[in-house]
Amino acid sequence: MEYITIIILVLSFITLMGLGVPVAWSLGFSSLLTLMVTVAAVPSMTTIAQRMGAGLNSFSLLAIPFFILAGEIMNKGGIANRLINLAKALTGRLPGGLLYVNVIAAMLFGAIAGSAVAAASALGGILGKRMDDEGYPKELGVAVNVTSSTTGLVIPPSNVLIVYSLASGGVSIAALFVAGYIPGLFMGLLLMLTAAYFIKKKKLPAGEPTSFRELGRVFFSAAPSLTLLVIVIGGIVMGVFTATEASAIAVLYCLGLSFFYGELKAKDLPAILLKSSATTAVVAMLIATSMAMSWVMSSEDIPQSISAVLLSLSDNKFVILIIINLILLFVGIFMDMTPAVLIFTPIFLPVVTELGIDPVHFGIIMVLNLCIGLCTPPVGSVLFIGVGVAKTSISHVVKPLLPFFIAMIIGLAIITIWPQMTLWLPSLFGL
């Protein structure tokens, strides 16, 4: 019976997605159809509704709408511009410096807002025109913007790491946040090295040198924004407040800073709140239906069946990790990150923990895997945002994207086989 339920679950989900049904609805309907194999229709619908409600009944999940709101305030309140100006001052004078600016600004932006889509939209809109004016190949700029924007999903604060903590049954959010720094910076470095190859090959122009006085002015302007990192992450690590409380503090801080800069007016708030609410509603629906599917899978013993199959293939943890990485890379092409984390964490986490792999390390591996999927069609939301902002087409961007994909996969492989890159900082802070 369990194999029948697996087939029904997979085929119904793939069919609904193929018909263009939104991901959240596809997850919900396929879960309902699977449950109806063993349970009557009315109790099945009641159970799915209950599991959706229970999936959202978590205090930790409140951090997600707050961080989404903080990201929107950053975009409108001039905070993102100041981070970009700081990145320009640091690397803009180098040949092809705007590509380095994009990567550094994406990491800084992600370290405050934790949103790849927001980073791709903001940086593409601000840097794209300047790259065009200075003769940069548009498709190369899009490739750098799209791939570098995903670094913010690993560098804390990260909404998806909060989701992983929920799906894992309580892995420390503080440990996950701290663990994400080195892998996120390492991925950014690999993307910069890849950009350096194109810069040399295409002989891209250098920017104007920045004086020490100008650098000091730009840094002083951006310093209040950077202080948010210390407040949010420092407060979580030191136990002053939880990640959820930190997200609310981030909103208040960004709001006060934006009014202080004079770039946010009271009349702008309704639009910001409306956009944040719409984004939160989409994420909440994905979480609710994903949690319902996870419950259905658990009730039908599907995770145990998959775990048994994986463990029968090999008892070597690196072989199992390679298999899981390949599965997640494939899943990331067709499924959004949030439902993928919620569905596959309960399946794979028991396998890797049985092999002695740290859950924090696996969380970073999973997120890095799915970050690559955000840059690939047909579901890659960051890719579509980057292409849309630049007013180009995916077909033109695919070729320059490939070397950056390779760089991301190399980085993923290194982080997978070298757990200390992920676990050193958490152990240093006793997390």
C-alpha positions as CSV (number, residue, x, y, z in Angstrom):
1,M,0.0,0.0,0.0
2,E,2.8,2.4,0.8
3,Y,4.2,2.2,-2.7
4,I,0.8,2.9,-4.1
5,T,0.5,6.0,-2.0
6,I,4.0,7.2,-3.1
7,I,3.0,6.7,-6.7
8,I,-0.3,8.6,-6.2
9,L,1.4,11.4,-4.3
10,V,4.2,11.9,-6.9
11,L,2.0,11.5,-10.0
12,S,-0.8,13.8,-8.8
13,F,1.7,16.5,-7.8
14,I,3.6,16.3,-11.1
15,T,0.3,16.3,-13.1
16,L,-1.1,19.3,-11.3
17,M,2.2,21.2,-11.7
18,G,2.2,20.3,-15.4
19,L,-1.3,21.7,-15.7
20,G,-0.1,25.0,-14.3
21,V,-1.7,24.7,-10.9
22,P,0.2,26.9,-8.3
23,V,2.7,25.0,-6.2
24,A,0.8,25.5,-2.9
25,W,-2.5,24.2,-4.4
26,S,-0.7,21.3,-6.1
27,L,0.8,20.3,-2.7
28,G,-2.6,20.5,-1.0
29,F,-4.6,18.6,-3.6
30,S,-2.0,15.9,-4.1
31,S,-1.9,15.4,-0.3
32,L,-5.7,15.1,-0.2
33,L,-5.8,12.6,-3.0
34,T,-3.1,10.5,-1.3
35,L,-5.0,10.5,2.0
36,M,-8.2,9.5,0.3
37,V,-6.7,6.2,-0.7
38,T,-7.1,5.0,2.9
39,V,-9.5,7.5,4.5
40,A,-13.0,8.7,3.4
41,A,-13.4,12.0,1.5
42,V,-14.9,14.2,4.3
43,P,-12.5,13.1,7.1
44,S,-9.6,13.5,4.6
45,M,-10.5,17.1,3.8
46,T,-11.0,17.8,7.5
47,T,-7.6,16.3,8.4
48,I,-5.8,18.2,5.6
49,A,-7.4,21.5,6.8
50,Q,-6.4,20.7,10.4
51,R,-2.8,19.9,9.5
52,M,-2.5,23.1,7.5
53,G,-3.7,25.1,10.5
54,A,-1.4,23.2,12.8
55,G,1.5,23.7,10.4
56,L,1.2,27.5,10.8
57,N,0.7,27.4,14.6
58,S,4.4,28.1,15.5
59,F,5.8,31.1,17.3
60,S,9.1,30.8,15.3
61,L,7.2,31.4,12.0
62,L,6.4,34.9,13.1
63,A,10.0,35.8,12.2
64,I,9.3,35.3,8.5
65,P,6.7,38.1,8.0
66,F,8.8,40.4,10.1
67,F,12.0,39.8,8.1
68,I,10.0,40.2,4.9
69,L,8.7,43.5,6.1
70,A,12.2,44.6,7.1
71,G,13.5,43.8,3.6
72,E,10.7,45.9,2.0
73,I,11.5,48.8,4.3
74,M,15.2,48.5,3.4
75,N,14.3,48.7,-0.3
76,K,12.2,51.8,0.1
77,G,14.1,53.5,2.9
78,G,17.5,54.0,1.3
79,I,19.3,51.3,3.3
80,A,19.9,49.1,0.2
81,N,21.4,52.1,-1.7
82,R,23.9,52.8,1.1
83,L,25.0,49.2,1.2
84,I,25.5,49.3,-2.6
85,N,27.5,52.6,-2.3
86,L,29.7,50.9,0.3
87,A,30.4,48.0,-2.0
88,K,31.2,50.4,-4.8
89,A,33.6,52.3,-2.7
90,L,35.4,49.1,-1.8
91,T,35.7,47.4,-5.2
92,G,34.3,49.8,-7.8
93,R,37.8,51.0,-8.9
94,L,38.8,47.5,-10.0
95,P,38.3,46.4,-13.6
96,G,34.8,45.1,-13.9
97,G,34.3,46.4,-10.4
98,L,30.5,46.6,-10.7
99,L,30.3,42.8,-10.9
100,Y,32.2,42.6,-7.6
101,V,29.9,45.3,-6.2
102,N,26.9,43.2,-7.1
103,V,28.2,40.2,-5.2
104,I,29.3,42.1,-2.1
105,A,26.1,44.2,-2.0
106,A,24.1,40.9,-2.3
107,M,25.9,39.5,0.7
108,L,25.4,42.7,2.7
109,F,21.8,42.9,1.6
110,G,21.1,39.3,2.5
111,A,22.8,39.7,5.8
112,I,20.1,42.2,6.8
113,A,17.0,41.2,4.8
114,G,17.6,37.5,4.1
115,S,15.6,37.5,0.8
116,A,17.1,36.5,-2.5
117,V,14.1,37.9,-4.5
118,A,14.4,41.3,-2.8
119,A,18.1,41.4,-3.4
120,A,17.8,40.5,-7.1
121,S,15.1,43.1,-7.6
122,A,16.9,45.9,-5.7
123,L,20.4,45.3,-7.0
124,G,19.3,44.6,-10.6
125,G,17.3,47.8,-10.6
126,I,20.0,50.0,-9.1
127,L,23.2,48.4,-10.7
128,G,21.7,47.3,-14.0
129,K,21.4,50.7,-15.6
130,R,24.9,51.7,-14.6
131,M,26.3,48.4,-16.0
132,D,24.5,49.2,-19.3
133,D,25.9,52.7,-19.4
134,E,29.5,51.5,-18.8
135,G,29.3,48.8,-21.5
136,Y,28.9,45.6,-19.4
137,P,27.3,42.7,-21.2
138,K,23.7,42.7,-19.9
139,E,23.4,38.9,-19.7
140,L,26.6,38.7,-17.7
141,G,25.3,41.3,-15.2
142,V,22.1,39.3,-14.9
143,A,24.0,36.0,-14.3
144,V,26.0,37.6,-11.5
145,N,23.0,39.3,-9.9
146,V,20.9,36.1,-9.9
147,T,23.5,33.8,-8.5
148,S,24.9,36.2,-5.9
149,S,21.4,37.1,-4.6
150,T,21.1,33.5,-3.3
151,T,24.0,34.0,-0.8
152,G,21.5,35.9,1.4
153,L,19.6,32.7,2.0
154,V,22.6,31.2,3.8
155,I,24.0,34.3,5.5
156,P,21.7,35.2,8.4
157,P,19.1,36.2,9.1
158,S,17.5,33.7,6.7
159,N,13.8,32.8,6.5
160,V,14.5,29.4,4.9
161,L,16.8,28.4,7.8
162,I,13.9,29.2,10.2
163,V,11.7,27.0,8.1
164,Y,14.4,24.2,8.2
165,S,14.5,24.5,12.0
166,L,10.7,24.0,12.1
167,A,10.8,21.0,9.7
168,S,13.7,19.4,11.6
169,G,11.9,19.3,14.9
170,G,13.9,21.9,16.7
171,V,17.5,22.4,15.4
172,S,18.7,25.6,17.0
173,I,18.0,28.7,14.9
174,A,20.9,30.5,16.5
175,A,23.3,27.6,15.5
176,L,21.9,27.6,11.9
177,F,22.3,31.4,11.7
178,V,25.9,31.4,12.9
179,A,26.8,28.3,10.8
180,G,25.7,30.1,7.6
181,Y,28.3,32.9,7.7
182,I,31.4,31.0,6.4
183,P,29.5,29.0,3.7
184,G,27.7,32.1,2.5
185,L,30.9,34.2,2.3
186,F,32.7,31.2,0.6
187,M,30.0,31.0,-2.1
188,G,30.3,34.7,-2.6
189,L,34.0,34.4,-3.1
190,L,33.6,31.6,-5.7
191,L,31.2,33.8,-7.6
192,M,33.6,36.7,-7.5
193,L,36.4,34.5,-8.8
194,T,34.1,33.3,-11.7
195,A,33.3,36.9,-12.4
196,A,37.0,37.8,-12.5
197,Y,37.5,35.3,-15.3
198,F,34.8,37.1,-17.4
199,I,36.2,40.5,-16.5
200,K,39.6,39.5,-17.8
201,K,38.2,37.8,-20.9
202,K,35.9,40.7,-21.9
203,K,38.3,43.4,-20.8
204,L,35.6,45.2,-18.7
205,P,36.3,48.8,-17.7
206,A,37.5,50.0,-14.3
207,G,35.7,52.5,-12.2
208,E,37.0,55.7,-10.8
209,P,39.2,55.4,-7.7
210,T,37.7,56.3,-4.4
211,S,39.5,58.6,-2.1
212,F,40.0,57.7,1.6
213,R,37.8,60.7,2.5
214,E,35.0,59.5,0.2
215,L,35.4,55.9,1.5
216,G,35.1,57.2,5.1
217,R,32.0,59.2,4.2
218,V,30.3,56.2,2.5
219,F,31.2,53.9,5.4
220,F,29.9,56.4,7.9
221,S,26.6,56.6,6.0
222,A,26.3,52.8,5.8
223,A,27.4,52.1,9.4
224,P,24.0,52.4,11.0
225,S,22.7,49.8,8.5
226,L,25.6,47.4,9.3
227,T,24.9,47.9,13.0
228,L,21.7,46.0,12.5
229,L,23.8,42.8,11.9
230,V,25.4,43.2,15.3
231,I,22.1,43.9,17.0
232,V,20.2,41.0,15.4
233,I,22.8,38.2,15.3
234,G,24.6,39.3,18.4
235,G,21.4,39.4,20.4
236,I,20.4,35.9,19.2
237,V,23.8,34.4,19.9
238,M,24.1,36.0,23.3
239,G,20.6,34.9,24.2
240,V,19.2,38.4,24.7
241,F,16.2,37.6,22.4
242,T,14.9,34.9,20.1
243,A,15.0,34.9,16.3
244,T,11.4,35.9,16.3
245,E,12.0,38.8,18.7
246,A,15.0,39.8,16.6
247,S,12.9,40.0,13.5
248,A,10.6,42.5,15.2
249,I,13.5,44.5,16.4
250,A,14.9,44.5,12.8
251,V,11.6,46.0,11.5
252,L,11.7,48.8,14.1
253,Y,15.3,49.5,13.5
254,C,14.9,49.6,9.7
255,L,11.8,51.8,10.1
256,G,13.5,54.3,12.4
257,L,16.6,54.4,10.2
258,S,14.6,54.9,7.0
259,F,12.8,57.9,8.6
260,F,16.1,59.2,9.9
261,Y,17.6,59.0,6.4
262,G,14.5,61.0,5.2
263,E,13.8,58.6,2.3
264,L,10.7,57.0,3.8
265,K,7.5,58.9,4.4
266,A,4.4,57.9,6.3
267,K,2.4,57.8,3.1
268,D,4.8,55.0,1.8
269,L,3.9,52.6,4.6
270,P,0.5,51.3,3.3
271,A,2.1,50.1,0.1
272,I,5.0,48.5,1.9
273,L,2.7,46.7,4.3
274,L,0.5,45.6,1.5
275,K,3.4,44.2,-0.5
276,S,4.8,42.5,2.6
277,S,1.4,41.0,3.4
278,A,1.0,39.6,-0.1
279,T,4.5,38.0,0.0
280,T,3.8,36.6,3.5
281,A,0.4,35.1,2.4
282,V,2.2,33.2,-0.4
283,V,4.8,31.9,1.9
284,A,2.2,31.0,4.6
285,M,0.1,29.0,2.1
286,L,3.2,27.1,0.9
287,I,4.1,26.3,4.5
288,A,0.6,25.2,5.4
289,T,0.2,22.8,2.4
290,S,3.8,21.6,2.7
291,M,3.2,20.7,6.4
292,A,0.0,18.9,5.4
293,M,1.9,16.9,2.8
294,S,4.7,16.1,5.3
295,W,2.0,14.8,7.7
296,V,0.4,12.6,5.0
297,M,3.8,11.2,4.0
298,S,4.6,10.4,7.7
299,S,1.2,8.8,8.3
300,E,1.8,6.6,5.2
301,D,5.3,5.7,6.4
302,I,6.8,7.1,3.2
303,P,9.9,8.7,4.8
304,Q,10.7,5.4,6.5
305,S,10.5,3.6,3.1
306,I,12.7,6.1,1.4
307,S,15.2,6.0,4.3
308,A,15.4,2.3,4.1
309,V,16.1,2.4,0.4
310,L,18.8,5.0,0.8
311,L,20.5,3.2,3.7
312,S,20.4,-0.1,1.7
313,L,22.4,1.5,-1.1
314,S,25.5,2.3,1.1
315,D,26.6,2.9,4.6
316,N,29.2,5.5,3.5
317,K,28.0,8.9,4.6
318,F,29.6,10.7,1.6
319,V,28.0,8.4,-0.9
320,I,24.6,9.0,0.7
321,L,25.2,12.8,0.8
322,I,26.1,12.7,-2.9
323,I,22.8,10.9,-3.7
324,I,20.8,13.3,-1.5
325,N,22.5,16.3,-3.1
326,L,21.7,15.0,-6.6
327,I,18.0,14.5,-5.6
328,L,17.8,18.0,-4.0
329,L,19.4,19.6,-7.1
330,F,16.8,17.9,-9.2
331,V,13.9,18.8,-6.8
332,G,15.1,22.4,-6.8
333,I,14.5,22.7,-10.5
334,F,10.8,22.0,-10.1
335,M,9.9,23.0,-6.6
336,D,10.1,26.3,-4.6
337,M,12.6,26.3,-1.7
338,T,10.1,26.5,1.2
339,P,8.0,23.5,0.4
340,A,11.1,21.5,-0.6
341,V,12.7,22.1,2.8
342,L,9.4,21.3,4.6
343,I,8.8,18.1,2.6
344,F,12.3,16.6,2.3
345,T,13.8,17.5,5.7
346,P,11.7,14.8,7.5
347,I,12.7,12.3,4.8
348,F,16.5,12.9,4.7
349,L,17.3,14.2,8.2
350,P,16.8,10.8,9.9
351,V,19.1,9.2,7.3
352,V,21.9,11.6,7.7
353,T,21.7,11.7,11.5
354,E,21.9,7.9,11.6
355,L,25.1,8.2,9.6
356,G,26.5,10.7,12.2
357,I,26.1,13.9,10.1
358,D,25.3,17.0,12.2
359,P,21.7,18.4,11.5
360,V,23.1,22.0,11.4
361,H,25.6,21.0,8.7
362,F,22.9,19.2,6.7
363,G,20.6,22.2,7.0
364,I,23.2,24.4,5.3
365,I,23.8,21.7,2.6
366,M,20.1,21.5,1.9
367,V,19.7,25.3,1.6
368,L,22.7,25.6,-0.7
369,N,21.3,22.9,-2.9
370,L,18.0,24.6,-3.3
371,C,19.6,28.0,-3.8
372,I,20.9,26.6,-7.1
373,G,17.3,25.7,-8.0
374,L,16.2,29.3,-7.6
375,C,18.4,30.2,-10.5
376,T,17.1,27.5,-12.9
377,P,13.9,27.4,-15.0
378,P,11.0,26.5,-14.9
379,V,10.4,27.5,-11.3
380,G,13.5,29.6,-10.5
381,S,11.9,32.7,-9.0
382,V,15.2,34.6,-8.6
383,L,16.1,33.9,-12.2
384,F,12.7,35.3,-13.4
385,I,13.1,38.4,-11.2
386,G,16.6,39.1,-12.5
387,V,15.7,38.6,-16.1
388,G,12.5,40.7,-15.7
389,V,14.4,43.7,-14.0
390,A,17.0,43.6,-16.8
391,K,14.4,43.4,-19.5
392,T,16.1,40.5,-21.3
393,S,15.2,36.8,-21.9
394,I,16.2,33.6,-20.1
395,S,17.5,32.1,-23.4
396,H,20.1,34.9,-23.5
397,V,21.1,34.5,-19.9
398,V,21.6,30.7,-19.8
399,K,25.0,30.6,-21.4
400,P,26.7,33.1,-19.0
401,L,24.9,31.5,-16.1
402,L,26.5,28.0,-16.6
403,P,30.0,28.9,-15.2
404,F,28.3,30.4,-12.1
405,F,26.2,27.2,-11.7
406,I,29.4,25.2,-11.9
407,A,31.0,27.5,-9.2
408,M,28.0,27.0,-7.0
409,I,28.1,23.2,-7.4
410,I,31.9,23.2,-6.6
411,G,31.2,25.3,-3.5
412,L,28.4,22.9,-2.5
413,A,30.7,19.9,-2.9
414,I,33.4,21.4,-0.7
415,I,31.0,22.5,2.0
416,T,29.5,19.0,1.9
417,I,32.7,17.1,2.4
418,W,34.3,19.6,4.8
419,P,31.8,20.0,7.7
420,Q,34.1,22.1,9.8
421,M,33.5,25.0,7.4
422,T,30.0,25.0,8.6
423,L,30.4,23.9,12.2
424,W,33.4,25.8,13.4
425,L,31.6,29.1,14.2
426,P,28.7,27.4,16.1
427,S,31.2,25.4,18.2
428,L,33.2,28.5,18.8
429,F,30.1,30.2,20.3
430,G,29.1,27.0,22.1
431,L,25.9,26.5,20.0
